[in-house]
Amino acid sequence: MNQYMPKYLKTKNRMMIFDLFRNQNIMSRAELVRITGISFPTVLKIVDKLLELGILIELEETTQSPGAGRRGHLLRFNPRAYYAIGLEFEGQIVHMGLVDMLGTCQYCRSIHLPVQNHTLELSKLTREISKLMALAAGEQIPVLGIGIGFPAMVNPQTNSIIHMSYMNIDHEVTFAEAFPEFTAALPVPFFLDNDVNFACLGEAFLRRRCPEYQNLVYFTLGTGCGVSYMMNGELWYGATHKSGEIGNMPVTSFQIPGADVPEPKPFEQLINLEAIYQRFQINLQQNPGFPETMRVEIINYLCPYLSYTLTNLTYLLDIQHCVLTGIIPLALGDPLLQRIQEAIRTTLVHNTLQIEPSISRDTGIIGAAVTVFNKRLEVLFEE
């Protein structure tokens, strides 16, 4: 314990000052002492470490230190000291990008990756990752790792898939065992999590200057549907890492009063892209332009399912902010969010839930990259 605590505190102090610079951009050593309460000699050592890693740049500009002391040089955060690669799977589309430490996606693109024989052929991704690595090498910026947002029940502590129906995975298997050739070809460490969890993390990161978004429901609706919960700045995984699998929730479809109640179906089978196609004969992913009358019909169909579900989540979790995004909300636009907000006002006794669009279409990529930075920098800071 005596050996562990100093090492732990050193790493946490370095991460604390890293986070301060990431949020403030420019600070002085004296400001760091004043804000953190860490002793001046310790701050000097931490700053020296961050300068050594290239995370900070010392400026010629100076600031007056408290009292009669000499002016100290200002320090500026260098977001491109390191890159991370983020991958987000969405149906048969994979979004990927090279992300700096401020969450800016420097090079982003999407590629089609079809499912074949109940598996994903990831060799195409290997080629794309090599291209991103080459771009980073051309800028002489190290890539710390790859974050993979995967559409499955995931244990991020072991980089394992717990359950994935279309790959017939019903017991925990490591991602490396499921995709041995792909993972063996990765040139840097990788970190796995559920795609919605990474997107929620990316959303909260981009809104990090607003403390109220440290409590957040992130709801995505497309080929399936999923939810991620952030509470006090931490993702909630549940006892077995299956939290947020709302698409599997059994739900009875809405019927005419007096009709027989049908057998319940998994929630996502009533509201996902396939359900909308079966009911309205339109593929929202491939047909972004469609008549306004059809938009209204689809919104009228989805609104009861989504508004009742979000109302119940609000009663359970008492969270004030919900981001609703994904292929379907993006296709239907603000009218869907406004209609759900109006419906919630009539069903929620104390209406405090705000339904909002995502701040960026790249939140999944950004959240994956942020996880890489957090995990890899902790290792670098221990050295």
C-alpha atoms as a printed R data frame, in Angstrom:
    type eleno elety resid chain resno       x       y       z
1   ATOM     1    CA   MET     A     1   0.000   0.000   0.000
2   ATOM     2    CA   ASN     A     2   2.805   2.445   0.866
3   ATOM     3    CA   GLN     A     3   4.427   1.838  -2.520
4   ATOM     4    CA   TYR     A     4   1.121   2.003  -4.367
5   ATOM     5    CA   MET     A     5  -0.224   5.310  -3.014
6   ATOM     6    CA   PRO     A     6   2.596   7.650  -4.146
7   ATOM     7    CA   LYS     A     7   2.490   6.156  -7.665
8   ATOM     8    CA   TYR     A     8  -1.306   6.430  -7.756
9   ATOM     9    CA   LEU     A     9  -1.299  10.047  -6.557
10  ATOM    10    CA   LYS     A    10   1.434  10.997  -9.019
11  ATOM    11    CA   THR     A    11  -0.592   9.637 -11.929
12  ATOM    12    CA   LYS     A    12  -3.828  11.258 -10.732
13  ATOM    13    CA   ASN     A    13  -2.140  14.627 -10.221
14  ATOM    14    CA   ARG     A    14  -0.675  14.477 -13.715
15  ATOM    15    CA   MET     A    15  -4.076  13.576 -15.179
16  ATOM    16    CA   MET     A    16  -5.693  16.404 -13.223
17  ATOM    17    CA   ILE     A    17  -3.293  18.984 -14.646
18  ATOM    18    CA   PHE     A    18  -3.612  17.456 -18.122
19  ATOM    19    CA   ASP     A    19  -7.413  17.887 -17.909
20  ATOM    20    CA   LEU     A    20  -7.027  21.474 -16.707
21  ATOM    21    CA   PHE     A    21  -4.866  22.375 -19.685
22  ATOM    22    CA   ARG     A    22  -7.197  20.544 -22.075
23  ATOM    23    CA   ASN     A    23 -10.053  22.735 -20.824
24  ATOM    24    CA   GLN     A    24  -8.196  26.033 -20.275
25  ATOM    25    CA   ASN     A    25  -5.573  25.834 -23.079
26  ATOM    26    CA   ILE     A    26  -3.152  28.405 -21.567
27  ATOM    27    CA   MET     A    27  -2.107  28.578 -17.904
28  ATOM    28    CA   SER     A    28   0.901  29.403 -15.745
29  ATOM    29    CA   ARG     A    29   2.600  27.284 -13.119
30  ATOM    30    CA   ALA     A    30   1.403  29.681 -10.418
31  ATOM    31    CA   GLU     A    31  -2.199  29.271 -11.596
32  ATOM    32    CA   LEU     A    32  -1.857  25.507 -11.380
33  ATOM    33    CA   VAL     A    33  -0.679  25.733  -7.762
34  ATOM    34    CA   ARG     A    34  -3.547  28.067  -6.893
35  ATOM    35    CA   ILE     A    35  -6.261  26.009  -8.588
36  ATOM    36    CA   THR     A    36  -5.118  22.497  -7.617
37  ATOM    37    CA   GLY     A    37  -3.597  23.074  -4.201
38  ATOM    38    CA   ILE     A    38  -0.635  20.938  -5.264
39  ATOM    39    CA   SER     A    39   2.720  22.149  -3.973
40  ATOM    40    CA   PHE     A    40   4.857  24.281  -6.288
41  ATOM    41    CA   PRO     A    41   7.753  21.752  -6.487
42  ATOM    42    CA   THR     A    42   5.294  18.995  -7.456
43  ATOM    43    CA   VAL     A    43   3.664  21.215 -10.089
44  ATOM    44    CA   LEU     A    44   7.118  21.926 -11.541
45  ATOM    45    CA   LYS     A    45   7.806  18.178 -11.866
46  ATOM    46    CA   ILE     A    46   4.427  17.527 -13.511
47  ATOM    47    CA   VAL     A    47   4.885  20.407 -15.942
48  ATOM    48    CA   ASP     A    48   8.347  19.134 -16.832
49  ATOM    49    CA   LYS     A    49   6.859  15.719 -17.593
50  ATOM    50    CA   LEU     A    50   4.147  17.212 -19.819
51  ATOM    51    CA   LEU     A    51   6.754  19.356 -21.592
52  ATOM    52    CA   GLU     A    52   8.889  16.255 -22.127
53  ATOM    53    CA   LEU     A    53   5.914  14.437 -23.703
54  ATOM    54    CA   GLY     A    54   5.147  17.420 -25.938
55  ATOM    55    CA   ILE     A    55   1.699  17.865 -24.375
56  ATOM    56    CA   LEU     A    56   2.649  21.371 -23.202
57  ATOM    57    CA   ILE     A    57   4.561  24.103 -25.022
58  ATOM    58    CA   GLU     A    58   6.306  26.859 -23.072
59  ATOM    59    CA   LEU     A    59   5.584  30.304 -24.499
60  ATOM    60    CA   GLU     A    60   7.759  33.389 -24.538
61  ATOM    61    CA   GLU     A    61   4.851  35.316 -23.069
62  ATOM    62    CA   THR     A    62   4.984  35.713 -19.292
63  ATOM    63    CA   THR     A    63   2.560  36.450 -16.496
64  ATOM    64    CA   GLN     A    64   3.144  38.199 -13.185
65  ATOM    65    CA   SER     A    65   3.335  35.736 -10.312
66  ATOM    66    CA   PRO     A    66   1.679  36.584  -6.972
67  ATOM    67    CA   GLY     A    67   3.765  38.756  -4.644
68  ATOM    68    CA   ALA     A    68   7.181  40.087  -5.611
69  ATOM    69    CA   GLY     A    69   8.320  36.996  -7.498
70  ATOM    70    CA   ARG     A    70   9.561  36.971 -11.046
71  ATOM    71    CA   ARG     A    71   7.267  36.568 -14.023
72  ATOM    72    CA   GLY     A    72   6.605  32.991 -15.051
73  ATOM    73    CA   HIS     A    73   6.304  31.758 -18.613
74  ATOM    74    CA   LEU     A    74   2.836  30.760 -19.787
75  ATOM    75    CA   LEU     A    75   2.227  27.199 -20.898
76  ATOM    76    CA   ARG     A    76  -0.017  26.198 -23.795
77  ATOM    77    CA   PHE     A    77  -1.756  22.873 -24.350
78  ATOM    78    CA   ASN     A    78  -0.676  21.079 -27.527
79  ATOM    79    CA   PRO     A    79  -3.677  18.994 -28.694
80  ATOM    80    CA   ARG     A    80  -1.703  17.409 -31.511
81  ATOM    81    CA   ALA     A    81   1.051  15.968 -29.389
82  ATOM    82    CA   TYR     A    82  -0.746  12.643 -29.909
83  ATOM    83    CA   TYR     A    83  -3.499  11.208 -32.060
84  ATOM    84    CA   ALA     A    84  -5.925   8.353 -31.461
85  ATOM    85    CA   ILE     A    85  -8.014   6.439 -33.997
86  ATOM    86    CA   GLY     A    86 -11.724   6.014 -33.324
87  ATOM    87    CA   LEU     A    87 -13.975   3.414 -34.988
88  ATOM    88    CA   GLU     A    88 -17.756   3.353 -34.715
89  ATOM    89    CA   PHE     A    89 -19.870   0.551 -36.206
90  ATOM    90    CA   GLU     A    90 -23.376   1.519 -37.327
91  ATOM    91    CA   GLY     A    91 -25.169  -1.299 -39.115
92  ATOM    92    CA   GLN     A    92 -23.050  -2.083 -42.176
93  ATOM    93    CA   ILE     A    93 -21.304   1.296 -42.060
94  ATOM    94    CA   VAL     A    94 -18.105   1.963 -40.117
95  ATOM    95    CA   HIS     A    95 -17.215   5.557 -39.260
96  ATOM    96    CA   MET     A    96 -13.560   6.156 -38.508
97  ATOM    97    CA   GLY     A    97 -11.187   9.011 -37.921
98  ATOM    98    CA   LEU     A    98  -7.902  10.346 -36.622
99  ATOM    99    CA   VAL     A    99  -8.641  12.463 -33.532
100 ATOM   100    CA   ASP     A   100  -6.506  14.919 -31.580
101 ATOM   101    CA   MET     A   101  -6.596  15.414 -27.789
102 ATOM   102    CA   LEU     A   102  -9.254  18.150 -28.006
103 ATOM   103    CA   GLY     A   103 -11.627  15.754 -29.736
104 ATOM   104    CA   THR     A   104 -11.160  17.305 -33.183
105 ATOM   105    CA   CYS     A   105 -11.516  14.712 -35.927
106 ATOM   106    CA   GLN     A   106  -8.700  15.600 -38.307
107 ATOM   107    CA   TYR     A   107  -9.412  12.906 -40.891
108 ATOM   108    CA   CYS     A   108 -12.818  11.225 -40.865
109 ATOM   109    CA   ARG     A   109 -14.555   8.953 -43.317
110 ATOM   110    CA   SER     A   110 -17.215   6.236 -43.518
111 ATOM   111    CA   ILE     A   111 -16.932   2.909 -45.329
112 ATOM   112    CA   HIS     A   112 -19.354   0.103 -46.144
113 ATOM   113    CA   LEU     A   113 -18.627  -3.188 -44.382
114 ATOM   114    CA   PRO     A   114 -21.242  -5.875 -45.141
115 ATOM   115    CA   VAL     A   115 -22.006  -8.851 -42.929
116 ATOM   116    CA   GLN     A   116 -20.998 -12.169 -44.532
117 ATOM   117    CA   ASN     A   117 -21.786 -15.617 -43.130
118 ATOM   118    CA   HIS     A   118 -22.675 -14.235 -39.687
119 ATOM   119    CA   THR     A   119 -19.401 -12.378 -39.335
120 ATOM   120    CA   LEU     A   120 -17.712  -9.135 -40.308
121 ATOM   121    CA   GLU     A   121 -14.819  -9.132 -42.748
122 ATOM   122    CA   LEU     A   122 -12.528  -6.560 -41.129
123 ATOM   123    CA   SER     A   123  -9.595  -6.753 -43.557
124 ATOM   124    CA   LYS     A   124 -10.982  -3.651 -45.289
125 ATOM   125    CA   LEU     A   125 -10.650  -1.798 -41.981
126 ATOM   126    CA   THR     A   126  -7.015  -2.873 -41.677
127 ATOM   127    CA   ARG     A   127  -6.217  -1.062 -44.913
128 ATOM   128    CA   GLU     A   128  -8.045   2.087 -43.803
129 ATOM   129    CA   ILE     A   129  -6.295   2.088 -40.427
130 ATOM   130    CA   SER     A   130  -2.944   1.835 -42.222
131 ATOM   131    CA   LYS     A   131  -3.861   4.938 -44.226
132 ATOM   132    CA   LEU     A   132  -4.661   6.874 -41.039
133 ATOM   133    CA   MET     A   133  -1.428   5.711 -39.431
134 ATOM   134    CA   ALA     A   134   0.467   6.914 -42.514
135 ATOM   135    CA   LEU     A   135  -1.190  10.335 -42.301
136 ATOM   136    CA   ALA     A   136  -0.160  10.627 -38.647
137 ATOM   137    CA   ALA     A   137   3.376   9.499 -39.467
138 ATOM   138    CA   GLY     A   138   3.571  12.157 -42.174
139 ATOM   139    CA   GLU     A   139   2.815  14.778 -39.516
140 ATOM   140    CA   GLN     A   140   5.229  13.075 -37.087
141 ATOM   141    CA   ILE     A   141   2.442  12.676 -34.517
142 ATOM   142    CA   PRO     A   142   2.353   9.371 -32.575
143 ATOM   143    CA   VAL     A   143  -0.913   7.395 -32.500
144 ATOM   144    CA   LEU     A   144  -1.542   6.126 -28.973
145 ATOM   145    CA   GLY     A   145  -4.164   3.528 -29.794
146 ATOM   146    CA   ILE     A   146  -7.469   2.605 -31.413
147 ATOM   147    CA   GLY     A   147 -10.900   2.801 -29.782
148 ATOM   148    CA   ILE     A   148 -13.480   0.421 -31.268
149 ATOM   149    CA   GLY     A   149 -17.172   1.143 -30.695
150 ATOM   150    CA   PHE     A   150 -18.819  -2.205 -31.418
151 ATOM   151    CA   PRO     A   151 -22.592  -2.942 -31.739
152 ATOM   152    CA   ALA     A   152 -22.704  -5.693 -29.130
153 ATOM   153    CA   MET     A   153 -22.811  -6.313 -25.385
154 ATOM   154    CA   VAL     A   154 -19.206  -5.607 -24.428
155 ATOM   155    CA   ASN     A   155 -17.008  -5.964 -21.369
156 ATOM   156    CA   PRO     A   156 -14.533  -3.077 -21.818
157 ATOM   157    CA   GLN     A   157 -12.372  -4.276 -18.938
158 ATOM   158    CA   THR     A   158 -11.381  -7.389 -20.884
159 ATOM   159    CA   ASN     A   159 -11.917  -6.177 -24.483
160 ATOM   160    CA   SER     A   160 -14.532  -8.919 -24.811
161 ATOM   161    CA   ILE     A   161 -17.847  -9.440 -26.577
162 ATOM   162    CA   ILE     A   162 -20.468 -10.785 -24.158
163 ATOM   163    CA   HIS     A   163 -23.314 -11.249 -26.635
164 ATOM   164    CA   MET     A   164 -23.831 -10.522 -30.326
165 ATOM   165    CA   SER     A   165 -26.821 -12.171 -31.966
166 ATOM   166    CA   TYR     A   166 -25.982 -11.950 -35.687
167 ATOM   167    CA   MET     A   167 -22.516 -13.430 -35.047
168 ATOM   168    CA   ASN     A   168 -24.069 -16.158 -32.878
169 ATOM   169    CA   ILE     A   169 -21.952 -15.127 -29.886
170 ATOM   170    CA   ASP     A   170 -23.847 -15.990 -26.694
171 ATOM   171    CA   HIS     A   171 -20.945 -16.296 -24.236
172 ATOM   172    CA   GLU     A   172 -18.017 -14.009 -23.465
173 ATOM   173    CA   VAL     A   173 -15.242 -14.153 -26.034
174 ATOM   174    CA   THR     A   174 -12.373 -11.731 -26.427
175 ATOM   175    CA   PHE     A   175 -12.391  -9.464 -29.457
176 ATOM   176    CA   ALA     A   176  -8.991 -10.904 -30.378
177 ATOM   177    CA   GLU     A   177 -10.475 -14.430 -30.438
178 ATOM   178    CA   ALA     A   178 -13.443 -13.289 -32.538
179 ATOM   179    CA   PHE     A   179 -11.255 -11.393 -35.039
180 ATOM   180    CA   PRO     A   180  -7.731 -12.816 -34.718
181 ATOM   181    CA   GLU     A   181  -6.311 -11.642 -38.065
182 ATOM   182    CA   PHE     A   182  -7.637  -8.114 -37.651
183 ATOM   183    CA   THR     A   183  -6.372  -7.610 -34.112
184 ATOM   184    CA   ALA     A   184  -2.988  -9.188 -34.898
185 ATOM   185    CA   ALA     A   185  -2.508  -6.615 -37.656
186 ATOM   186    CA   LEU     A   186  -3.249  -3.590 -35.445
187 ATOM   187    CA   PRO     A   187  -0.050  -1.555 -34.992
188 ATOM   188    CA   VAL     A   188  -1.106   0.002 -31.654
189 ATOM   189    CA   PRO     A   189  -3.156  -1.086 -28.605
190 ATOM   190    CA   PHE     A   190  -6.959  -1.199 -28.990
191 ATOM   191    CA   PHE     A   191  -9.786  -0.593 -26.534
192 ATOM   192    CA   LEU     A   192 -13.281  -2.017 -27.015
193 ATOM   193    CA   ASP     A   193 -16.654  -0.777 -25.812
194 ATOM   194    CA   ASN     A   194 -20.263  -0.700 -26.948
195 ATOM   195    CA   ASP     A   195 -20.797   1.812 -29.762
196 ATOM   196    CA   VAL     A   196 -23.480   3.759 -27.859
197 ATOM   197    CA   ASN     A   197 -21.303   4.005 -24.747
198 ATOM   198    CA   PHE     A   198 -18.496   5.583 -26.771
199 ATOM   199    CA   ALA     A   199 -20.953   7.978 -28.414
200 ATOM   200    CA   CYS     A   200 -22.309   9.016 -25.013
201 ATOM   201    CA   LEU     A   201 -18.771   9.562 -23.766
202 ATOM   202    CA   GLY     A   202 -17.967  11.664 -26.827
203 ATOM   203    CA   GLU     A   203 -21.119  13.742 -26.345
204 ATOM   204    CA   ALA     A   204 -20.280  14.450 -22.706
205 ATOM   205    CA   PHE     A   205 -16.671  15.270 -23.632
206 ATOM   206    CA   LEU     A   206 -17.722  17.845 -26.215
207 ATOM   207    CA   ARG     A   207 -20.091  19.371 -23.630
208 ATOM   208    CA   ARG     A   208 -17.577  19.112 -20.778
209 ATOM   209    CA   ARG     A   209 -17.730  22.838 -19.990
210 ATOM   210    CA   CYS     A   210 -21.404  22.425 -19.049
211 ATOM   211    CA   PRO     A   211 -21.478  20.450 -15.742
212 ATOM   212    CA   GLU     A   212 -25.141  19.502 -16.136
213 ATOM   213    CA   TYR     A   213 -24.203  17.156 -18.998
214 ATOM   214    CA   GLN     A   214 -22.290  14.969 -16.575
215 ATOM   215    CA   ASN     A   215 -25.717  13.339 -16.142
216 ATOM   216    CA   LEU     A   216 -26.992  12.261 -19.532
217 ATOM   217    CA   VAL     A   217 -29.165   9.742 -21.373
218 ATOM   218    CA   TYR     A   218 -27.875   9.038 -24.871
219 ATOM   219    CA   PHE     A   219 -30.467   7.282 -27.067
220 ATOM   220    CA   THR     A   220 -29.633   6.137 -30.585
221 ATOM   221    CA   LEU     A   221 -32.095   4.695 -33.077
222 ATOM   222    CA   GLY     A   222 -31.223   3.156 -36.434
223 ATOM   223    CA   THR     A   223 -30.700  -0.471 -37.442
224 ATOM   224    CA   GLY     A   224 -31.295  -1.189 -33.747
225 ATOM   225    CA   CYS     A   225 -31.660   0.979 -30.704
226 ATOM   226    CA   GLY     A   226 -29.497   1.453 -27.660
227 ATOM   227    CA   VAL     A   227 -29.156   3.660 -24.633
228 ATOM   228    CA   SER     A   228 -26.169   4.757 -22.589
229 ATOM   229    CA   TYR     A   229 -26.368   6.455 -19.204
230 ATOM   230    CA   MET     A   230 -23.791   8.828 -17.812
231 ATOM   231    CA   MET     A   231 -24.120   9.594 -14.104
232 ATOM   232    CA   ASN     A   232 -21.816  12.045 -12.350
233 ATOM   233    CA   GLY     A   233 -19.450  11.875 -15.302
234 ATOM   234    CA   GLU     A   234 -19.189   8.073 -15.320
235 ATOM   235    CA   LEU     A   235 -20.808   5.597 -17.691
236 ATOM   236    CA   TRP     A   236 -23.148   3.140 -16.003
237 ATOM   237    CA   TYR     A   237 -22.419  -0.426 -17.128
238 ATOM   238    CA   GLY     A   238 -24.561  -2.421 -14.730
239 ATOM   239    CA   ALA     A   239 -23.643  -5.567 -12.854
240 ATOM   240    CA   THR     A   240 -22.700  -7.568 -15.985
241 ATOM   241    CA   HIS     A   241 -21.942  -4.818 -18.532
242 ATOM   242    CA   LYS     A   242 -25.370  -5.170 -20.173
243 ATOM   243    CA   SER     A   243 -26.842  -1.830 -19.172
244 ATOM   244    CA   GLY     A   244 -28.537   0.108 -21.967
245 ATOM   245    CA   GLU     A   245 -29.673  -2.880 -24.055
246 ATOM   246    CA   ILE     A   246 -33.096  -1.298 -24.320
247 ATOM   247    CA   GLY     A   247 -33.644  -2.773 -27.777
248 ATOM   248    CA   ASN     A   248 -34.221  -6.171 -26.136
249 ATOM   249    CA   MET     A   249 -36.910  -4.821 -23.817
250 ATOM   250    CA   PRO     A   250 -40.196  -6.719 -24.502
251 ATOM   251    CA   VAL     A   251 -42.907  -4.288 -25.603
252 ATOM   252    CA   THR     A   252 -46.456  -4.766 -26.867
253 ATOM   253    CA   SER     A   253 -47.322  -2.794 -29.998
254 ATOM   254    CA   PHE     A   254 -50.017  -0.134 -29.721
255 ATOM   255    CA   GLN     A   255 -53.441  -1.423 -30.771
256 ATOM   256    CA   ILE     A   256 -56.979  -0.141 -31.240
257 ATOM   257    CA   PRO     A   257 -58.779  -0.130 -27.854
258 ATOM   258    CA   GLY     A   258 -60.671  -3.361 -27.314
259 ATOM   259    CA   ALA     A   259 -58.456  -5.430 -29.602
260 ATOM   260    CA   ASP     A   260 -56.582  -8.476 -28.358
261 ATOM   261    CA   VAL     A   261 -53.163  -7.662 -26.894
262 ATOM   262    CA   PRO     A   262 -50.473  -9.161 -29.148
263 ATOM   263    CA   GLU     A   263 -47.425 -11.018 -27.972
264 ATOM   264    CA   PRO     A   264 -44.645  -8.648 -26.916
265 ATOM   265    CA   LYS     A   265 -41.723  -8.049 -29.256
266 ATOM   266    CA   PRO     A   266 -38.227  -6.733 -28.637
267 ATOM   267    CA   PHE     A   267 -38.514  -2.940 -28.546
268 ATOM   268    CA   GLU     A   268 -36.150  -2.334 -31.466
269 ATOM   269    CA   GLN     A   269 -38.223  -4.573 -33.767
270 ATOM   270    CA   LEU     A   270 -41.076  -2.088 -33.447
271 ATOM   271    CA   ILE     A   271 -39.148   1.126 -34.098
272 ATOM   272    CA   ASN     A   272 -35.935   0.404 -36.017
273 ATOM   273    CA   LEU     A   273 -35.195   0.958 -39.719
274 ATOM   274    CA   GLU     A   274 -36.574  -2.436 -40.688
275 ATOM   275    CA   ALA     A   275 -39.817  -1.804 -38.788
276 ATOM   276    CA   ILE     A   276 -40.288   1.534 -40.542
277 ATOM   277    CA   TYR     A   277 -39.538  -0.043 -43.909
278 ATOM   278    CA   GLN     A   278 -42.081  -2.824 -43.324
279 ATOM   279    CA   ARG     A   279 -44.744  -0.332 -42.274
280 ATOM   280    CA   PHE     A   280 -44.089   2.586 -44.640
281 ATOM   281    CA   GLN     A   281 -42.070   0.991 -47.483
282 ATOM   282    CA   ILE     A   282 -39.258   3.530 -47.193
283 ATOM   283    CA   ASN     A   283 -35.605   3.121 -46.287
284 ATOM   284    CA   LEU     A   284 -34.704   6.219 -44.287
285 ATOM   285    CA   GLN     A   285 -30.991   5.494 -44.620
286 ATOM   286    CA   GLN     A   286 -31.070   5.458 -48.425
287 ATOM   287    CA   ASN     A   287 -33.877   7.963 -49.047
288 ATOM   288    CA   PRO     A   288 -33.197  11.152 -47.071
289 ATOM   289    CA   GLY     A   289 -35.725  13.059 -49.204
290 ATOM   290    CA   PHE     A   290 -39.366  12.013 -48.812
291 ATOM   291    CA   PRO     A   291 -42.805  13.698 -48.713
292 ATOM   292    CA   GLU     A   292 -43.649  15.768 -45.640
293 ATOM   293    CA   THR     A   293 -46.875  13.807 -45.209
294 ATOM   294    CA   MET     A   294 -44.847  10.609 -44.785
295 ATOM   295    CA   ARG     A   295 -42.539  12.322 -42.273
296 ATOM   296    CA   VAL     A   296 -45.596  13.198 -40.197
297 ATOM   297    CA   GLU     A   297 -46.943   9.641 -40.413
298 ATOM   298    CA   ILE     A   298 -43.648   8.116 -39.286
299 ATOM   299    CA   ILE     A   299 -43.320  10.610 -36.421
300 ATOM   300    CA   ASN     A   300 -46.897   9.875 -35.310
301 ATOM   301    CA   TYR     A   301 -46.033   6.180 -35.269
302 ATOM   302    CA   LEU     A   302 -42.761   6.512 -33.356
303 ATOM   303    CA   CYS     A   303 -43.776   9.179 -30.864
304 ATOM   304    CA   PRO     A   304 -45.788   7.017 -28.405
305 ATOM   305    CA   TYR     A   305 -43.043   4.388 -28.170
306 ATOM   306    CA   LEU     A   306 -40.256   6.914 -27.656
307 ATOM   307    CA   SER     A   307 -42.067   9.401 -25.429
308 ATOM   308    CA   TYR     A   308 -43.398   6.739 -23.017
309 ATOM   309    CA   THR     A   309 -40.007   5.036 -22.844
310 ATOM   310    CA   LEU     A   310 -38.150   8.292 -22.163
311 ATOM   311    CA   THR     A   311 -40.736   9.309 -19.576
312 ATOM   312    CA   ASN     A   312 -40.206   6.031 -17.732
313 ATOM   313    CA   LEU     A   313 -36.427   6.470 -17.902
314 ATOM   314    CA   THR     A   314 -36.816   9.928 -16.404
315 ATOM   315    CA   TYR     A   315 -38.821   8.578 -13.496
316 ATOM   316    CA   LEU     A   316 -36.205   5.878 -12.925
317 ATOM   317    CA   LEU     A   317 -33.028   7.933 -13.318
318 ATOM   318    CA   ASP     A   318 -34.079  11.567 -12.720
319 ATOM   319    CA   ILE     A   319 -31.836  12.769 -15.555
320 ATOM   320    CA   GLN     A   320 -32.603  16.118 -17.181
321 ATOM   321    CA   HIS     A   321 -30.861  15.774 -20.554
322 ATOM   322    CA   CYS     A   322 -31.504  13.210 -23.277
323 ATOM   323    CA   VAL     A   323 -29.678  13.211 -26.599
324 ATOM   324    CA   LEU     A   324 -31.753  11.457 -29.268
325 ATOM   325    CA   THR     A   325 -29.813  10.627 -32.415
326 ATOM   326    CA   GLY     A   326 -29.066   7.917 -34.976
327 ATOM   327    CA   ILE     A   327 -30.132   7.263 -38.563
328 ATOM   328    CA   ILE     A   328 -33.862   7.670 -37.894
329 ATOM   329    CA   PRO     A   329 -33.823  10.879 -35.795
330 ATOM   330    CA   LEU     A   330 -31.336  12.456 -38.224
331 ATOM   331    CA   ALA     A   331 -33.603  11.589 -41.170
332 ATOM   332    CA   LEU     A   332 -36.781  12.897 -39.497
333 ATOM   333    CA   GLY     A   333 -35.095  15.982 -38.041
334 ATOM   334    CA   ASP     A   334 -36.260  18.455 -35.415
335 ATOM   335    CA   PRO     A   335 -40.010  17.725 -35.887
336 ATOM   336    CA   LEU     A   336 -39.501  14.302 -34.270
337 ATOM   337    CA   LEU     A   337 -37.686  15.769 -31.248
338 ATOM   338    CA   GLN     A   338 -40.249  18.537 -30.864
339 ATOM   339    CA   ARG     A   339 -43.162  16.106 -31.008
340 ATOM   340    CA   ILE     A   340 -41.583  13.858 -28.376
341 ATOM   341    CA   GLN     A   341 -40.862  16.881 -26.165
342 ATOM   342    CA   GLU     A   342 -44.518  17.937 -26.401
343 ATOM   343    CA   ALA     A   343 -45.715  14.421 -25.570
344 ATOM   344    CA   ILE     A   344 -43.428  14.225 -22.540
345 ATOM   345    CA   ARG     A   345 -44.832  17.511 -21.223
346 ATOM   346    CA   THR     A   346 -48.259  15.888 -21.021
347 ATOM   347    CA   THR     A   347 -47.111  12.669 -19.308
348 ATOM   348    CA   LEU     A   348 -44.281  13.771 -16.997
349 ATOM   349    CA   VAL     A   349 -45.595  15.305 -13.791
350 ATOM   350    CA   HIS     A   350 -42.566  17.540 -13.309
351 ATOM   351    CA   ASN     A   351 -41.237  18.079 -16.819
352 ATOM   352    CA   THR     A   352 -37.488  18.518 -16.526
353 ATOM   353    CA   LEU     A   353 -36.325  16.279 -19.386
354 ATOM   354    CA   GLN     A   354 -34.861  18.084 -22.398
355 ATOM   355    CA   ILE     A   355 -34.767  16.168 -25.702
356 ATOM   356    CA   GLU     A   356 -31.825  17.366 -27.771
357 ATOM   357    CA   PRO     A   357 -29.947  16.444 -30.949
358 ATOM   358    CA   SER     A   358 -26.339  15.341 -30.767
359 ATOM   359    CA   ILE     A   359 -23.722  18.073 -30.763
360 ATOM   360    CA   SER     A   360 -21.770  16.244 -33.515
361 ATOM   361    CA   ARG     A   361 -22.125  13.333 -35.894
362 ATOM   362    CA   ASP     A   362 -18.666  12.172 -34.822
363 ATOM   363    CA   THR     A   363 -19.371  11.598 -31.111
364 ATOM   364    CA   GLY     A   364 -18.784   7.838 -31.397
365 ATOM   365    CA   ILE     A   365 -15.389   8.353 -32.997
366 ATOM   366    CA   ILE     A   366 -14.504  11.070 -30.481
367 ATOM   367    CA   GLY     A   367 -15.603   9.021 -27.465
368 ATOM   368    CA   ALA     A   368 -13.516   6.077 -28.687
369 ATOM   369    CA   ALA     A   369 -10.472   8.338 -29.066
370 ATOM   370    CA   VAL     A   370 -10.991   9.997 -25.663
371 ATOM   371    CA   THR     A   371 -10.966   6.551 -24.051
372 ATOM   372    CA   VAL     A   372  -7.651   5.793 -25.769
373 ATOM   373    CA   PHE     A   373  -6.137   9.043 -24.463
374 ATOM   374    CA   ASN     A   374  -7.389   8.474 -20.920
375 ATOM   375    CA   LYS     A   375  -6.056   4.935 -20.709
376 ATOM   376    CA   ARG     A   376  -2.785   5.377 -22.547
377 ATOM   377    CA   LEU     A   377  -1.809   8.684 -20.936
378 ATOM   378    CA   GLU     A   378  -2.281   7.166 -17.490
379 ATOM   379    CA   VAL     A   379   0.362   4.608 -18.474
380 ATOM   380    CA   LEU     A   380   2.694   7.306 -19.805
381 ATOM   381    CA   PHE     A   381   2.181   9.384 -16.658
382 ATOM   382    CA   GLU     A   382   3.178   6.448 -14.458
383 ATOM   383    CA   GLU     A   383   6.634   6.346 -16.018
